[in-house]
């Protein structure tokens, strides 16, 4: 019986396939099961199944090969990396399109996807009542607050498609590791049918115009990373700071805004090029700490829609080659901020053509071995005046050395060291006083004990070398305005002590405009007070049109503290002007920084009358602290 079934199977299947099927263990049992239970013979349908399977595999192969050929020869594509502004603009645009409603593969986020120029803020999107996120005692719960925020969607990794202006586009979002395997880099590939990329270019231009219609109120802040040759990393994106919030003389504000506006205009670049002048502009913001130097830099970036690139020259791992690589990666238009340039420890290297001073120094270095031979008897005479104990120690120390080693040490040319005229180290006043103290102690120890001389000198030299930057003054100047330096960027340097800067660093051509920041004047004090309690047009009104009052809440059971809802006061214009003048009359000019005054007013941001009443006590405490050198001020 079994043999008859196998013979029948050989008759229905092709010869080779029939022999292979017969040799499969258990095939006969399965065929018998299908025959008994389902009523049909597997052998009769096996040929049909194999035919369909072959057709499916062939169609899949042809589709993959045909699709690959079509993508390679029948479409065009443009790639956008995530470190470009176009990436954020395109993600923001496509998230607002209808495709996010139809797509079956999306990415959900509690933060709204937005481009750099998007003026929407996550904290202000919702118009819901803020009291809904307070508990019975009035304690704000951030987790509860975020639960009321909407969820935003954007395309996920993978392929998607959409149509725009009659063209069919394929949209692909993908990721890859960077070449140093430090982070994941995202990129977009926009593809369209046809061998021309013009439809994709038109789409990108449309996205750029769509983004440009929104007010530019966000500023990208990049920080220099010295690793792997140096690269810029976007650390944060913050709302642009209005220039009205920077405490500076209005004439100075107008001066720098007009200067940068003229410099960035395309006609200015053509004017520079026609006259062979490098299209570069440098600014020096100098003044006491807390006077608004960095704040003005961020305000300038917001006004002109530029990204700001911050670099610290005191970074130990940042060398000249790294800094040069960083500057070469800057975009055509941006702001480069070098903060506290006076404390960077920039070195002035000795050059071969330094002039007569350098030549004389070289001669002195060459004559030192001969002078040492001549001065050796004099040193031995001075040693006779040393105490007997010191003399015995020196004699024992010299007896252990061979005559050859002693002669070698005397004749050998010493390692050249930089003198004060060859090295310019930018330090703060405190560092300078500490260095002077260390120098006096070193000199006294050297005179007291000639044996300690070598040890003290080497130790001080190693400490000095450790505190210096790896960037020399010549290298920095070459990067700023050398032959290979890029053009179009705005360079801003800030310093608290401009007198400590090398004259070569701030000469015209490298620093074209200097802005002086002073301690708060009477007008500036009034401006800070008015800004703190002003009734701006963008202050949100309650939905019922009535002013919300701060009512005490019962003590919280967990903390036992009774709190009130924040009640930010906005004074009428006449009352605000009167109180600001009274406030400024109680503070001396050129004594406190704008940051110190603003810090005091922030403690009284809901109580302008209290700020006016307590300013005398705060002034006395601050003056007493400054007089005694205290850093902590206690004010009731």
Secondary structure, DSSP 8 states (H G I E B T S, - for coil): -HHHHHHHHHHHS-HHHHHHHHTSTTHHHHHHHHHHHTSS-HHHHHHHHHHHHHHHHHHHHHHHHHHHHHHHHSEEEEEEETTSHHHHHHHHHHHTSTHHHH-SSEEEESS----TT----TTTS--S-GGGGB-TT--B-HHHHHHTS--EEEE-SEEEEEEETTEEEEEEEEEEE-TTSSSEEEEEEEEEESS--HHHHHHHHHHHHHHHTS---EEEEEEEE-GGG-EEEEEEEEE---GGGS-S-HHHHHHHHHHHHHHHSHHHHHHHHHTT----EEEEEEESTTSSHHHHHHHHHHHHT--EEEE-TT-TT--HHHHHHHHHT--SS-EEEE--GGGS--B----TT--HHHHHHHHHHHHHHHHHHHHHHHHHHHHHTS-HHHHHHHHHHHHTS-HHHHHHHHHS-------TTT------HHHHHHHHHHHHHHHHHHHH-STHHHHHHHHHHHHHHHHS-S-BHHHHHHHHHSTT---S-EEEEEES-GGGS-TTTSSTTT--EEEEE-S--HHHHHHHHHHHS---TT----TTSS----------TTT-------------HHHHHHHHHHHHHTS-TTSS-HHHHHHHHHHTTT-HHHHHHHHHHHHHHHHHHHHHT-S-----
